[in-house]
């Protein structure tokens, strides 16, 4: 496919558009094509297109809701652009801002996972079947023209990215041109996945933050499949097991919670908060001796949780 002319969604005075576009094109032409790591190229197909991702043409200043509708629809969420507009569109700002975008994904039962800000990470997510919402500045830093689009494919031989963007489905942009505009947003991008699915490039701490934010809004039971998937992926990561244990306990599975807490302290014995919760969970099951053992371990570790562990020990029969 050959690159097609992009019609940006922002209102602009016609007299200034030509000069601005010429300036942007000139600056983009000076940028270099980002180089992919050899390991990335080895794991990617040469061409890829997620051709089932639906396209929604945006109206004025509504690239945010349109982009969200595309990724949510692709993930099985039946929601219309018009439903999303009041959830993410801020009239005073003539557009959508990142916190509202992420919060809206959560409200519709999906977890937004931020990805690393480099082309390798973006292409790896696409190869895993995950369309990626990206934020671009189509102008200059001093006169930003913020824009959301959905990356849906690539061609490594042509160094091209394919996006649903603005009023144009399957728009083709060179890696160089895309990266120049993406860089002006600090390469902000995310994938929206159902609980239980993880991004291709999983980072435990960042993933835990995403799941925790989802859990605060939707509850432990909704987040439980996400914690289970993370704990299975990283069995030796104590805090991942801890998150699973807490979600199980809140969902009423005390025995499952204890098993997760035990795996957590086995992997990382210095996690005082896990020993504390393990002791409390064992106490709740009527196992005073095992509870005392765990609470003594928590009380022996310095830090914020030490006084809580000592109080819990005093409450034991």
N, C-alpha and C positions, 0 to 999 in steps of 0.2 A: 504494500500500500504506500501511496505517496502522501506526504504531509499535506493536510488541508488547512485552509485559512481559518483561524480561530476567531470567533465572534464573542468578545468578552461580555459578561452580563452586567457590567456597571454602566450607569449613565455617565456620559461625558460630553463636553461641548465639542461639536464637530470641528471647530476651528483648531482645537489643540490636539485632536486625536492623531492626525497624520504625523506631526512632528514627534509626538510621544512614542508612537509605534516605531518610527524609524530609529529613534534613540534606543529603544529597548532591543530592537533587532541588532543594532550595531554592538551593544554591550553583550548581548547573548552570543554573538559571533566571536567575541573575544574570549569567551569562557572555553575551558578545555573539556573534552569528553571524559567523564569519570571512568577510571579503570577498575574493572572487577577483579577481585582476587582469583587466582587460579583455582583454588578450592571451590569457589563459588561457581565458576564456569564449568567445572567438572561435574557438579551436581545438578546443573540446569539443562533443560532441553534447549535447542537452538531457537525454536519458536514456540510460543504458547499463547493461547487466547481462551479466556474464560467466557465462552460465547453464550452462556446461559444467564449471565448477570443482566437483569433488566435495565433499560434505559429510561430515565425520566428527564425530559427537557426542563430546564429551570426557567422561571420567570424572574423579573427584576429582583436582584439582591437575594435570591432564594436558592443559591447553589448549595447551601448547607442542608436544608431539608431535602432537596432533591438527591444529594449524595447519600444521606442517611437512608432514604427510601430505597435506593438501589441496593445497598449492602444488607439492609434488614430484609427486604423482599428476597434477596438471594439466599439468605439464611433461614427462610421459611416463615418470616413474620409478615402477616397480611396487614399492611398499613399503607395509607395513602399519603402523598406529599402534603396535601391540604391538612391532614391531621397533624403532621409534624411541624408545620409552619409556626403555629403559636407556641410550640414547645421550645423552639430554638431560635426563632427570628426576633431580633431586637430592633424595632423600628428606629429608635434613636441612634443606632449605630449602623443602620442600613445593611444589616447582615447578621450572621451568627458567629458567636465566639466559642472557643474551644471547650470551656467547662459545660456549656449548655449542650454542645454536641455529644460529649461523653455521657452526661447525665441522661440524655434522651435515649441513648442506646441502652443504658441500664434499665430505664423505665419499661422498655419493651422486651425485657428478659434476655438480653444479650450482654456479654462482657466486652468492653472495649479494651484491647491490649495495645498499648503504645509500642511501636517498633523502633529499632535503632535508626538513627538519621543518616543512613547511607544507602546507596542504590543496591548494594548486595542484599541487605536485609529485605528491601522491598521486593526484589525479584524472587527471593527465596520464599516469601509468603505467597506470591502469585503461583509459584510452582507447586505449593502445597494446596492450591485451590482456594486461597483466601483473597478476595478482592480487597484492595487497600484504599482507604480514604486518605487523600493527601491534601495539604494546604499549600497554596502557592501565592506569591506576590507577583502579579503580572506586570507591575510597574517597577518603580525604583523605591528604595527604602524611604526617601523623603516624601514620596507621593504614592503610598501603597494602594494597590488594587487587589484586595484579598479575595481569594477564590478557592473553593473546594471542588475537587474532582475525584473520580474513582478509577484507580489503575486496574486494568483488567487483562493485560497481556504485554508481551515484549517480543522483539526480534533481535537476537544477539548478533546476527550477521550484519544487520543494518544499523545496529546501535540505536534502536527505536523502542519507545514505550507507547502502549496503546491505552487510551483513557476514554471513559464516558465523561464528557466535559461540556458544561454550558448547554448549548442547543445542539451539540454535535456528538452523536454516538461514535464510538471507536475512533476517536481522534488520534492521529499518529503524531508524536513529537520525538525529536531526536533526544537521546540521553543528555546531550550537552545542553540543549535548550530547556528541557524539563528540569535538570538539576540546578540550572541557574535560577529559575523561578522558585523552585522548592527550597533552595538554600536560604532565600530571603524570609522564609517562615521558620527558620531554624530546623528545616526538614521535619516538620510535624506530620505524623502519619499514624494511623491505627487500623487494626482489623477488628471486626465485631463478630464474636463467636458465641455459640450456645454453651452454657455450663457443661463441662465435660470435655470440650475441645480446647486444645492449647495452641498458641501460635507455633509456627515452625521453629523459630529461634527463641526458645524458652530461656528466660533469665529468672531464677527462682525469686529473688527479692522483688523485682519489678512485677512479676506475675502475682505474687502474694498481695502486693498493693492493689492491683487491679481486682483480684477476687475479693479482698476485704472491702473495697469501695462498693462492689456489687452487693456483698452480703449486708452491708449497713442499710442499703435501700430495699433489697428484696427478701432478706432474711436468711437464716442459716440453712434451712431446708432447700431453698432454691440454689444456694451456693455449694451445697454438699457435693454434687458431681464434679465441680471444678476443683475443690480441695482433694477429692479422691484421685482425680487425674494427675494433679501436681504431685501428690504424695507417691503415687505409683511411678511417676517419671523420675522422681528424686528420692528414693527410699532412704538415703543417708543424710537427707537434709532435715535437721531436727525441727525447724520452725514450720516446714511444710507439713510434717506429721502433726505438729502442735495445732496448726490451723484445722486439719482434718479432725483431730480429737475434739476441739472446741465445737465445730459444726455438728459432729455426731452427738455430743453431749446436749447441746441446745435442741437438737431434733429428737431427743428422747432415747438415744442409743447409748446408754451408759457403758455397757460392756465394750462396744466398739470404740468408744472414746478412750477407755482405759488401755485398750490394745494399741491405739495410735500414740497415746502419751508414753507408753512403755517403749515403743519403737523410737520415739523422739529422744528420750533420755539415754537409750542404748547408743544412739548415733552421736549425741552431744550431751555428755553427762553434766556439763556446767550450766545448763539452762535451768535456772532456779524457778522460773515461772512454770515450767513444765512439771517439775517435781511437785510444786505447790498444787497445781491442778490435778495431777495424778493422785496426790494424797487426798484431796477433797473428793474426787470421784470414787476412790476406794472407800472412804468414810461413808459416802452416800450408799454404797453397796453393803454396808455393815461389816466391812473387813477392817477392824480397828488396828490390828497388828500391821497389816500391809500399809494402811494409811499412815501410821506412825513412822514407819521406815521411810516413806517418801517425804513426809513433812520434815523429818529430821535432816534429810539431805538438803531440802530447800532452806531450812533454817541455818545450815552450816555455810551457805554460800552468801557472801556479802552482796548488798545491793538493795534495791527498792522493795523486793519481795520478801526480804528476811523478816521484818516485823509481822507481815501477814502470816508467814509460816509459823512463827512462834505463837501468835494468837490462835491459829488453828490447832496447834499441838495442845495448848492449854484446854481447848474445848473437848479433847478426846477423853473418853471414860477411862 
